[in-house]
């Protein structure tokens, strides 16, 4: 009797160990895409790059396997692999944005005067801990003192010119 109980306990523990936590996980075991690391679409890296640069959709988003029909899953695999030439035309707004960005950059590079910024001068002062009296101790603090603000060396047309009040009143 003791050996039967021991054998039953052994097989019960083995069964629970083999099943693991699969009975506790509410997620599906099937994947909609056979590729690993599926992030929403069943496409290769090259197709994802083409989709990003052209602005079109290379493949539809993947559905969970439980929502697919048998015919639909076979069709999705063949269309994702074979039809790389059915990519939509590039997004017009994206192309216009890239053209405007390139033109603006070329204009800055070709202009005779480019805005150059000088770095400002800043002093870092460290106040070390000190004791004021027997019962009071000040902790370490850092103080930053701005001596000179950053300014445009060339092309300072972006900065509004201000006249100090002291020069107006002669002080």
Secondary structure, DSSP 8 states (H G I E B T S, - for coil): -HHHHHHHHHHHHHHHHHHTTTTT--S-SS-SSSSSS--SB---HHHHHHHHHH-S-SS-B---GGG--HHHHHHHHHHHHH-SS------HHHHHHHHHHHHHHHHHHHSSS--EEE--EEEEEEE--EEEETTEEE--EEEEEEEE--EEEE-GGGS-----HHHHHT-
